[in-house]
Amino acid sequence: MTTSAFFFRLAWVTAGAAAMLTTLFLILPAIKQHTGFAAGTVLLFALVCTGLFYAGRSAAASSAKTAFTNLISASVFGKMLLAVAVL
């Protein structure tokens, strides 16, 4: 995947999530107090995806055979820890 294709798709997914959150906040005004948390998690998602894209690109080009597999394992574990930390 090219860098421009990645950022194009990430922008669409992020915009879609923002649109759904905005609609949800309009439909259910009682949850507006969580706007900062929702925006923060969407931005964190975009940052994590960007970091993993560049790390995966580097690992795929690496001469070490297990670099990409190790990255996938570490990213899954890291995302689980991040989810627990956020909650």
N, CA, C and O atoms as CSV, one atom per row, in Angstrom:
chain,resi,resn,atom,element,x,y,z
A,1,MET,N,N,0.852,-1.166,0.000
A,1,MET,CA,C,0.000,0.000,0.000
A,1,MET,C,C,0.902,1.235,0.000
A,1,MET,O,O,1.890,1.297,0.732
A,2,THR,N,N,0.556,2.188,-0.811
A,2,THR,CA,C,1.334,3.420,-0.854
A,2,THR,C,C,0.962,4.308,0.329
A,2,THR,O,O,-0.091,4.144,0.946
A,3,THR,N,N,1.837,5.237,0.623
A,3,THR,CA,C,1.590,6.155,1.739
A,3,THR,C,C,0.365,7.015,1.477
A,3,THR,O,O,-0.436,7.250,2.382
A,4,SER,N,N,0.215,7.484,0.251
A,4,SER,CA,C,-0.942,8.334,-0.057
A,4,SER,C,C,-2.251,7.549,0.052
A,4,SER,O,O,-3.254,8.089,0.519
A,5,ALA,N,N,-2.253,6.287,-0.372
A,5,ALA,CA,C,-3.461,5.459,-0.249
A,5,ALA,C,C,-3.786,5.215,1.219
A,5,ALA,O,O,-4.952,5.248,1.613
A,6,PHE,N,N,-2.767,4.972,2.025
A,6,PHE,CA,C,-3.003,4.765,3.460
A,6,PHE,C,C,-3.641,5.991,4.095
A,6,PHE,O,O,-4.650,5.878,4.792
A,7,PHE,N,N,-3.056,7.165,3.857
A,7,PHE,CA,C,-3.593,8.373,4.477
A,7,PHE,C,C,-4.968,8.738,3.931
A,7,PHE,O,O,-5.786,9.299,4.660
A,8,PHE,N,N,-5.236,8.436,2.680
A,8,PHE,CA,C,-6.559,8.674,2.111
A,8,PHE,C,C,-7.596,7.811,2.817
A,8,PHE,O,O,-8.655,8.298,3.213
A,9,ARG,N,N,-7.285,6.527,2.972
A,9,ARG,CA,C,-8.224,5.618,3.638
A,9,ARG,C,C,-8.365,5.936,5.122
A,9,ARG,O,O,-9.463,5.861,5.673
A,10,LEU,N,N,-7.274,6.285,5.758
A,10,LEU,CA,C,-7.343,6.657,7.174
A,10,LEU,C,C,-8.195,7.909,7.355
A,10,LEU,O,O,-8.968,8.001,8.308
A,11,ALA,N,N,-8.058,8.861,6.453
A,11,ALA,CA,C,-8.867,10.085,6.533
A,11,ALA,C,C,-10.348,9.760,6.380
A,11,ALA,O,O,-11.177,10.331,7.088
A,12,TRP,N,N,-10.693,8.857,5.471
A,12,TRP,CA,C,-12.093,8.480,5.292
A,12,TRP,C,C,-12.646,7.770,6.523
A,12,TRP,O,O,-13.766,8.053,6.950
A,13,VAL,N,N,-11.883,6.864,7.089
A,13,VAL,CA,C,-12.349,6.144,8.283
A,13,VAL,C,C,-12.492,7.106,9.462
A,13,VAL,O,O,-13.466,7.030,10.210
A,14,THR,N,N,-11.529,8.003,9.627
A,14,THR,CA,C,-11.581,8.969,10.719
A,14,THR,C,C,-12.751,9.927,10.535
A,14,THR,O,O,-13.450,10.242,11.498
A,15,ALA,N,N,-12.968,10.393,9.313
A,15,ALA,CA,C,-14.106,11.286,9.039
A,15,ALA,C,C,-15.429,10.565,9.266
A,15,ALA,O,O,-16.379,11.159,9.778
A,16,GLY,N,N,-15.498,9.300,8.893
A,16,GLY,CA,C,-16.714,8.524,9.132
A,16,GLY,C,C,-16.996,8.351,10.614
A,16,GLY,O,O,-18.139,8.471,11.055
A,17,ALA,N,N,-15.955,8.069,11.379
A,17,ALA,CA,C,-16.128,7.934,12.832
A,17,ALA,C,C,-16.555,9.260,13.447
A,17,ALA,O,O,-17.404,9.291,14.337
A,18,ALA,N,N,-15.970,10.349,12.976
A,18,ALA,CA,C,-16.342,11.667,13.488
A,18,ALA,C,C,-17.787,12.005,13.133
A,18,ALA,O,O,-18.512,12.574,13.949
A,19,ALA,N,N,-18.203,11.658,11.929
A,19,ALA,CA,C,-19.589,11.915,11.513
A,19,ALA,C,C,-20.573,11.104,12.348
A,19,ALA,O,O,-21.618,11.613,12.755
A,20,MET,N,N,-20.235,9.838,12.603
A,20,MET,CA,C,-21.119,9.011,13.423
A,20,MET,C,C,-21.182,9.527,14.858
A,20,MET,O,O,-22.250,9.529,15.470
A,21,LEU,N,N,-20.049,9.964,15.393
A,21,LEU,CA,C,-20.053,10.514,16.749
A,21,LEU,C,C,-20.863,11.800,16.813
A,21,LEU,O,O,-21.612,12.018,17.765
A,22,THR,N,N,-20.717,12.656,15.801
A,22,THR,CA,C,-21.482,13.902,15.769
A,22,THR,C,C,-22.972,13.610,15.716
A,22,THR,O,O,-23.754,14.246,16.423
A,23,THR,N,N,-23.369,12.664,14.891
A,23,THR,CA,C,-24.776,12.280,14.812
A,23,THR,C,C,-25.267,11.727,16.140
A,23,THR,O,O,-26.375,12.037,16.580
A,24,LEU,N,N,-24.448,10.916,16.769
A,24,LEU,CA,C,-24.820,10.352,18.067
A,24,LEU,C,C,-24.984,11.443,19.116
A,24,LEU,O,O,-25.903,11.389,19.934
A,25,PHE,N,N,-24.096,12.432,19.095
A,25,PHE,CA,C,-24.202,13.531,20.063
A,25,PHE,C,C,-25.439,14.382,19.813
A,25,PHE,O,O,-26.002,14.939,20.755
A,26,LEU,N,N,-25.871,14.491,18.563
A,26,LEU,CA,C,-27.085,15.247,18.249
A,26,LEU,C,C,-28.344,14.485,18.644
A,26,LEU,O,O,-29.324,15.082,19.089
A,27,ILE,N,N,-28.314,13.168,18.480
A,27,ILE,CA,C,-29.486,12.345,18.804
A,27,ILE,C,C,-29.627,12.186,20.321
A,27,ILE,O,O,-30.736,12.248,20.850
A,28,LEU,N,N,-28.526,11.984,21.007
A,28,LEU,CA,C,-28.542,11.760,22.460
A,28,LEU,C,C,-27.777,12.883,23.165
A,28,LEU,O,O,-26.584,12.736,23.432
A,29,PRO,N,N,-28.429,13.976,23.463
A,29,PRO,CA,C,-27.722,15.117,24.066
A,29,PRO,C,C,-27.112,14.818,25.440
A,29,PRO,O,O,-26.209,15.530,25.878
A,30,ALA,N,N,-27.591,13.785,26.117
A,30,ALA,CA,C,-27.073,13.471,27.450
A,30,ALA,C,C,-25.622,12.995,27.415
A,30,ALA,O,O,-24.937,13.044,28.436
A,31,ILE,N,N,-25.146,12.537,26.264
A,31,ILE,CA,C,-23.773,12.039,26.203
A,31,ILE,C,C,-22.776,13.087,25.717
A,31,ILE,O,O,-21.616,12.762,25.466
A,32,LYS,N,N,-23.206,14.326,25.582
A,32,LYS,CA,C,-22.296,15.389,25.132
A,32,LYS,C,C,-21.138,15.602,26.105
A,32,LYS,O,O,-20.096,16.135,25.725
A,33,GLN,N,N,-21.313,15.199,27.320
A,33,GLN,CA,C,-20.235,15.359,28.304
A,33,GLN,C,C,-19.031,14.481,27.981
A,33,GLN,O,O,-17.951,14.685,28.535
A,34,HIS,N,N,-19.205,13.520,27.103
A,34,HIS,CA,C,-18.121,12.609,26.722
A,34,HIS,C,C,-17.479,12.989,25.389
A,34,HIS,O,O,-16.767,12.182,24.792
A,35,THR,N,N,-17.723,14.193,24.928
A,35,THR,CA,C,-17.191,14.630,23.634
A,35,THR,C,C,-15.672,14.584,23.605
A,35,THR,O,O,-15.093,14.095,22.635
A,36,GLY,N,N,-15.023,15.076,24.631
A,36,GLY,CA,C,-13.564,15.083,24.686
A,36,GLY,C,C,-12.966,13.691,24.660
A,36,GLY,O,O,-11.977,13.442,23.972
A,37,PHE,N,N,-13.570,12.790,25.411
A,37,PHE,CA,C,-13.093,11.409,25.430
A,37,PHE,C,C,-13.243,10.763,24.061
A,37,PHE,O,O,-12.333,10.082,23.590
A,38,ALA,N,N,-14.386,10.973,23.425
A,38,ALA,CA,C,-14.633,10.381,22.107
A,38,ALA,C,C,-13.660,10.930,21.070
A,38,ALA,O,O,-13.099,10.170,20.281
A,39,ALA,N,N,-13.461,12.233,21.068
A,39,ALA,CA,C,-12.527,12.836,20.110
A,39,ALA,C,C,-11.101,12.362,20.375
A,39,ALA,O,O,-10.346,12.093,19.441
A,40,GLY,N,N,-10.744,12.263,21.633
A,40,GLY,CA,C,-9.406,11.790,21.988
A,40,GLY,C,C,-9.146,10.366,21.540
A,40,GLY,O,O,-8.052,10.054,21.069
A,41,THR,N,N,-10.142,9.493,21.679
A,41,THR,CA,C,-9.947,8.110,21.261
A,41,THR,C,C,-9.876,7.983,19.737
A,41,THR,O,O,-9.141,7.140,19.223
A,42,VAL,N,N,-10.628,8.805,19.014
A,42,VAL,CA,C,-10.542,8.776,17.547
A,42,VAL,C,C,-9.154,9.252,17.110
A,42,VAL,O,O,-8.550,8.657,16.217
A,43,LEU,N,N,-8.651,10.311,17.727
A,43,LEU,CA,C,-7.311,10.795,17.389
A,43,LEU,C,C,-6.235,9.785,17.779
A,43,LEU,O,O,-5.268,9.589,17.044
A,44,LEU,N,N,-6.403,9.150,18.926
A,44,LEU,CA,C,-5.451,8.120,19.346
A,44,LEU,C,C,-5.456,6.955,18.361
A,44,LEU,O,O,-4.399,6.416,18.034
A,45,PHE,N,N,-6.627,6.567,17.890
A,45,PHE,CA,C,-6.739,5.516,16.885
A,45,PHE,C,C,-5.958,5.895,15.622
A,45,PHE,O,O,-5.231,5.070,15.069
A,46,ALA,N,N,-6.108,7.126,15.175
A,46,ALA,CA,C,-5.402,7.576,13.967
A,46,ALA,C,C,-3.892,7.571,14.184
A,46,ALA,O,O,-3.140,7.185,13.289
A,47,LEU,N,N,-3.446,7.992,15.356
A,47,LEU,CA,C,-2.012,7.997,15.645
A,47,LEU,C,C,-1.445,6.574,15.720
A,47,LEU,O,O,-0.367,6.306,15.191
A,48,VAL,N,N,-2.161,5.681,16.366
A,48,VAL,CA,C,-1.705,4.291,16.474
A,48,VAL,C,C,-1.653,3.648,15.088
A,48,VAL,O,O,-0.703,2.932,14.771
A,49,CYS,N,N,-2.665,3.899,14.267
A,49,CYS,CA,C,-2.680,3.343,12.908
A,49,CYS,C,C,-1.510,3.871,12.080
A,49,CYS,O,O,-0.884,3.118,11.333
A,50,THR,N,N,-1.217,5.155,12.210
A,50,THR,CA,C,-0.106,5.736,11.466
A,50,THR,C,C,1.223,5.129,11.923
A,50,THR,O,O,2.062,4.772,11.097
A,51,GLY,N,N,1.408,5.016,13.221
A,51,GLY,CA,C,2.631,4.414,13.738
A,51,GLY,C,C,2.796,2.977,13.293
A,51,GLY,O,O,3.892,2.560,12.918
A,52,LEU,N,N,1.696,2.205,13.334
A,52,LEU,CA,C,1.769,0.813,12.910
A,52,LEU,C,C,2.008,0.678,11.405
A,52,LEU,O,O,2.646,-0.279,10.964
A,53,PHE,N,N,1.506,1.619,10.623
A,53,PHE,CA,C,1.755,1.582,9.180
A,53,PHE,C,C,3.244,1.715,8.892
A,53,PHE,O,O,3.812,0.934,8.129
A,54,TYR,N,N,3.871,2.715,9.512
A,54,TYR,CA,C,5.300,2.912,9.263
A,54,TYR,C,C,6.151,1.800,9.869
A,54,TYR,O,O,7.151,1.396,9.275
A,55,ALA,N,N,5.765,1.302,11.047
A,55,ALA,CA,C,6.502,0.192,11.652
A,55,ALA,C,C,6.350,-1.078,10.810
A,55,ALA,O,O,7.315,-1.820,10.632
A,56,GLY,N,N,5.153,-1.329,10.297
A,56,GLY,CA,C,4.925,-2.499,9.453
A,56,GLY,C,C,5.666,-2.414,8.134
A,56,GLY,O,O,6.177,-3.414,7.629
A,57,ARG,N,N,5.720,-1.226,7.587
A,57,ARG,CA,C,6.466,-1.023,6.339
A,57,ARG,C,C,7.945,-1.316,6.563
A,57,ARG,O,O,8.596,-1.955,5.735
A,58,SER,N,N,8.463,-0.845,7.681
A,58,SER,CA,C,9.864,-1.089,8.011
A,58,SER,C,C,10.117,-2.575,8.283
A,58,SER,O,O,11.120,-3.129,7.832
A,59,ALA,N,N,9.210,-3.215,9.017
A,59,ALA,CA,C,9.378,-4.630,9.355
A,59,ALA,C,C,9.257,-5.514,8.118
A,59,ALA,O,O,9.945,-6.529,8.007
A,60,ALA,N,N,8.389,-5.135,7.197
A,60,ALA,CA,C,8.232,-5.934,5.980
A,60,ALA,C,C,9.479,-5.874,5.106
A,60,ALA,O,O,9.800,-6.838,4.410
A,61,ALA,N,N,10.173,-4.757,5.141
A,61,ALA,CA,C,11.385,-4.602,4.340
A,61,ALA,C,C,12.631,-5.113,5.061
A,61,ALA,O,O,13.715,-5.143,4.478
A,62,SER,N,N,12.487,-5.509,6.310
A,62,SER,CA,C,13.617,-5.966,7.113
A,62,SER,C,C,14.135,-7.312,6.627
A,62,SER,O,O,13.396,-8.119,6.064
A,63,SER,N,N,15.413,-7.528,6.858
A,63,SER,CA,C,16.004,-8.814,6.480
A,63,SER,C,C,15.659,-9.915,7.484
A,63,SER,O,O,15.774,-11.099,7.166
A,64,ALA,N,N,15.236,-9.535,8.689
A,64,ALA,CA,C,14.837,-10.526,9.688
A,64,ALA,C,C,13.498,-11.146,9.277
A,64,ALA,O,O,12.540,-10.430,8.983
A,65,LYS,N,N,13.440,-12.448,9.259
A,65,LYS,CA,C,12.244,-13.138,8.779
A,65,LYS,C,C,11.044,-12.976,9.714
A,65,LYS,O,O,9.900,-12.974,9.259
A,66,THR,N,N,11.296,-12.842,10.993
A,66,THR,CA,C,10.197,-12.784,11.949
A,66,THR,C,C,9.848,-11.374,12.396
A,66,THR,O,O,9.034,-11.207,13.304
A,67,ALA,N,N,10.435,-10.366,11.792
A,67,ALA,CA,C,10.211,-8.989,12.237
A,67,ALA,C,C,8.748,-8.585,12.111
A,67,ALA,O,O,8.195,-7.974,13.026
A,68,PHE,N,N,8.118,-8.916,10.993
A,68,PHE,CA,C,6.726,-8.522,10.787
A,68,PHE,C,C,5.794,-9.276,11.733
A,68,PHE,O,O,4.865,-8.688,12.288
A,69,THR,N,N,6.036,-10.573,11.918
A,69,THR,CA,C,5.218,-11.371,12.840
A,69,THR,C,C,5.370,-10.862,14.266
A,69,THR,O,O,4.386,-10.778,15.002
A,70,ASN,N,N,6.580,-10.525,14.661
A,70,ASN,CA,C,6.803,-9.971,16.000
A,70,ASN,C,C,6.095,-8.637,16.173
A,70,ASN,O,O,5.554,-8.353,17.242
A,71,LEU,N,N,6.096,-7.821,15.132
A,71,LEU,CA,C,5.401,-6.530,15.196
A,71,LEU,C,C,3.905,-6.734,15.387
A,71,LEU,O,O,3.281,-6.037,16.187
A,72,ILE,N,N,3.329,-7.678,14.662
A,72,ILE,CA,C,1.894,-7.954,14.796
A,72,ILE,C,C,1.574,-8.406,16.217
A,72,ILE,O,O,0.614,-7.929,16.822
A,73,SER,N,N,2.366,-9.313,16.743
A,73,SER,CA,C,2.141,-9.801,18.113
A,73,SER,C,C,2.262,-8.667,19.129
A,73,SER,O,O,1.430,-8.536,20.027
A,74,ALA,N,N,3.294,-7.858,18.982
A,74,ALA,CA,C,3.489,-6.737,19.914
A,74,ALA,C,C,2.382,-5.703,19.784
A,74,ALA,O,O,1.963,-5.124,20.786
A,75,SER,N,N,1.901,-5.461,18.572
A,75,SER,CA,C,0.854,-4.457,18.398
A,75,SER,C,C,-0.472,-4.922,18.995
A,75,SER,O,O,-1.204,-4.119,19.573
A,76,VAL,N,N,-0.786,-6.200,18.861
A,76,VAL,CA,C,-2.010,-6.729,19.465
A,76,VAL,C,C,-1.928,-6.605,20.985
A,76,VAL,O,O,-2.880,-6.164,21.629
A,77,PHE,N,N,-0.796,-6.993,21.550
A,77,PHE,CA,C,-0.620,-6.882,23.003
A,77,PHE,C,C,-0.667,-5.415,23.443
A,77,PHE,O,O,-1.294,-5.088,24.451
A,78,GLY,N,N,-0.007,-4.541,22.693
A,78,GLY,CA,C,-0.001,-3.116,23.039
A,78,GLY,C,C,-1.385,-2.493,22.969
A,78,GLY,O,O,-1.732,-1.663,23.809
A,79,LYS,N,N,-2.181,-2.884,21.977
A,79,LYS,CA,C,-3.542,-2.343,21.863
A,79,LYS,C,C,-4.422,-2.826,23.007
A,79,LYS,O,O,-5.281,-2.086,23.487
A,80,MET,N,N,-4.212,-4.067,23.447
A,80,MET,CA,C,-4.973,-4.556,24.602
A,80,MET,C,C,-4.608,-3.779,25.856
A,80,MET,O,O,-5.486,-3.410,26.636
A,81,LEU,N,N,-3.316,-3.529,26.056
A,81,LEU,CA,C,-2.893,-2.740,27.221
A,81,LEU,C,C,-3.422,-1.317,27.144
A,81,LEU,O,O,-3.843,-0.754,28.154
A,82,LEU,N,N,-3.404,-0.736,25.958
A,82,LEU,CA,C,-3.914,0.623,25.766
A,82,LEU,C,C,-5.400,0.690,26.064
A,82,LEU,O,O,-5.867,1.652,26.675
A,83,ALA,N,N,-6.156,-0.329,25.637
A,83,ALA,CA,C,-7.590,-0.362,25.910
A,83,ALA,C,C,-7.867,-0.445,27.407
A,83,ALA,O,O,-8.767,0.227,27.910
A,84,VAL,N,N,-7.105,-1.260,28.114
A,84,VAL,CA,C,-7.270,-1.377,29.565
A,84,VAL,C,C,-6.884,-0.063,30.248
A,84,VAL,O,O,-7.539,0.356,31.202
A,85,ALA,N,N,-5.821,0.586,29.762
A,85,ALA,CA,C,-5.375,1.841,30.367
A,85,ALA,C,C,-6.400,2.955,30.163
A,85,ALA,O,O,-6.601,3.783,31.052
A,86,VAL,N,N,-7.041,2.979,29.010
A,86,VAL,CA,C,-8.034,4.016,28.733
A,86,VAL,C,C,-9.278,3.825,29.599
A,86,VAL,O,O,-9.886,4.788,30.065
A,87,LEU,N,N,-9.640,2.558,29.801
A,87,LEU,CA,C,-10.818,2.296,30.624
A,87,LEU,C,C,-10.482,2.478,32.073
A,87,LEU,O,O,-11.345,2.302,32.933
